[in-house]
């Protein structure tokens, strides 16, 4: 009869019997208790997740822009930060001289314009140039005439038709004409006329004889315009330069290094500049000045940087980092990978389920990397960027145990 009772009925029946008949032994009452416990549904206890685990799928990791990298050996640089002022490289600066006395007839470039090597950037009207060109043209005509007379006398002398004295006279006159032509050509070259310009003088209009083309001595950009249209130049007390051109694809920076660090600075050491847009330019120390500025007790160090897109503008002020020395370490990770969790440094190591917090012991550091002394082995995959997201998720999990 008892076997056919349902578990709940059996329990109820046992309770009634125990109340009505307290003399029934404990053994009998335990039978009903065992029956009830045997048929009661078991409660499912969830498996506890490992401490410090943040479960994320590959899709969630990608959506959070969490990047990963391997811990491994590398170098740490001992750096100092010093003020830096950008300026043009003096080896890449060209001053455009007038070279002749005259007046500015054309200015073909404005401040900031790009110029090519030997490009005509200005025109100067000069009486000096006109006189020199006229003298050359006259000397050229005279030489042609004397050369023709010489060739005529030479033919007659070879045929025994004319006397040797007339032949020698014609030869001397030709030599004098040749000397005058060479002197006139040399003067034009002194006035900075090219061979092509001199060769084209015979076909040049007379009205253009006074015009002197001013060409760019190098490729670059106009950083200064020193004259205006119609302004006299080249004479006493007058402007001697028209433009200043600089090739800004390479610039220099003057670094003020405290005297106590100056002995550790060497030519060729890496230097970095960080702009307002967080772009980093890498350069090298080019010159270490031996003099110390008494007012600031600092030494002047010159660094050189590539500047292809001209973001480093002369006159800009930045902070520069000079790498004084490099130390080899067995394990290093990016600074962004190390998070402070519970007051202790930790990194997040990649697992099949996501990331797990790993307590680490840190050592030396530079502006990019941190040495790991314990807690992480070379080759382990860790979160290197946006690791703070994992820290935040772990904090929410600790706050709400139900997560």
Helices and strands as residue ranges (DSSP letters): G 2-4, H 7-20, H 26-39, E 53-55, H 58-63, E 67-70, E 72-88, G 90-92, E 93-97, E 102-107, E 114-115, E 120-125, H 127-158, H 164-190, H 195-199, G 201-203, G 206-208, E 211-215, E 220-225, E 232-233, E 241-246, E 250-258, H 259-262, E 270-274, E 280-293, E 298-306, E 317-334, G 335-337, E 339-341, E 344-350, E 354-359, E 361-365, E 369-374, E 381-385, H 387-399
